[in-house]
Amino acid sequence: MRVLGIDPALRNTGYGIIEPGASSGSFSVVDFGVIRNGQDLLHSHCLREIYRSLREKIEAAQPEAAAVEGIIYVQSHRTAITMGAARAAALLAVADAGIPVFEYAPTRVKSAATGRGGAQKAQVGFMMRAILGLTANPPADAADALAVALTHAQSRAGLTQGIRL
């Protein structure tokens, strides 16, 4: 099963697409990256770019499922609203393509990626490089998205549980 993982944020939305690898239990990377929106871009234009870019990636890769990292606790209401809007743009792009989407708690994603639910971003990047056979650590937001995709792929094998959105 080809899986799209998404780590939504207004300025830097990470995405990663994986599929089963050649050997049992392994995975290979189809694509990954970060949708970057400049600080001078209006929020509405950032949301449009997240939607447009993800639709483009979905069209190209044809994933069969999508996974998104669950909402994290933030202290600022403004940050929560902005993150929610970015998440909505990403979810709309996936739903518009008719792809089922699943949600995983951040601690579950980090645990699936590194074995520790409290892992740092650098550890997630290092492990995505090692597990997926990359030549370098992916950018932090892309590494998180790859980890979300990997968490879902593992859930298909009964190793973890997600919430279907």
Secondary structure as GFF3:
##gff-version 3
##sequence-region A 1 165
A	DSSP	beta_strand	3	7	.	.	.	ID=ss1
A	DSSP	beta_strand	12	20	.	.	.	ID=ss2
A	DSSP	beta_strand	27	36	.	.	.	ID=ss3
A	DSSP	alpha_helix	43	61	.	.	.	ID=ss4
A	DSSP	beta_strand	65	69	.	.	.	ID=ss5
A	DSSP	alpha_helix	77	96	.	.	.	ID=ss6
A	DSSP	beta_strand	101	104	.	.	.	ID=ss7
A	DSSP	alpha_helix	106	114	.	.	.	ID=ss8
A	DSSP	alpha_helix	121	132	.	.	.	ID=ss9
A	DSSP	alpha_helix	140	156	.	.	.	ID=ss10
A	DSSP	beta_strand	163	164	.	.	.	ID=ss11
###
